[in-house]
Amino acid sequence: MNEAVDRIVQAFESLSPESVARLNAIYVPDAAFKDPFNDVQGLPEIQRIFAHMFEALVQPRFVVTQRVVQGQQCFLCWEFHFAFKQTNIGQPQCILGATHLTLDASGRIATHRDYWDAAEELYEKLPWIGGLMRWLKKRAAT
């Protein structure tokens, strides 16, 4: 499975608008995908999510920083670098997160679950909601 994970990591780190159409090389047709904003089934829906990422953000890219592989399961830690098109235009952003993957016997992704804190990693960085999120976080901590 290490070779399959190498191929998957390379695909994520080199993801582009053009390569979204070739995600069938790393996903099974009925793969499941879940993150803080999406919960979908099937390769077309997964491709739609990644295609939208390129439409909504400036130069989005993943950098995988760690991996743990055990049997047909894999856990990837990553940095997601991008800039917003609508707010903080051009200002570099980075979200830290992790992904749990289960692979089929051929080494393609059957389930993909992303874990990251949308409040800390995204909402707090938005000028119109960031102040409120930081205030709520501070209130909850006291």
Buried (B, 14 or more C-beta within 10 A) or exposed (E): BEEBBEEBBEBBEEBEEEEBEEBEEBBBEEBBBBBBEEEBEBBEBBBBBBBEBBEEBBEBBBEBEEBEBEEBEBBBBBEBBBBBEEEBEEEEBEBEBBBBBBBBEEBBBBBBBBEBEBBBBBBBBBEEBBEEBBEEEEEEEE
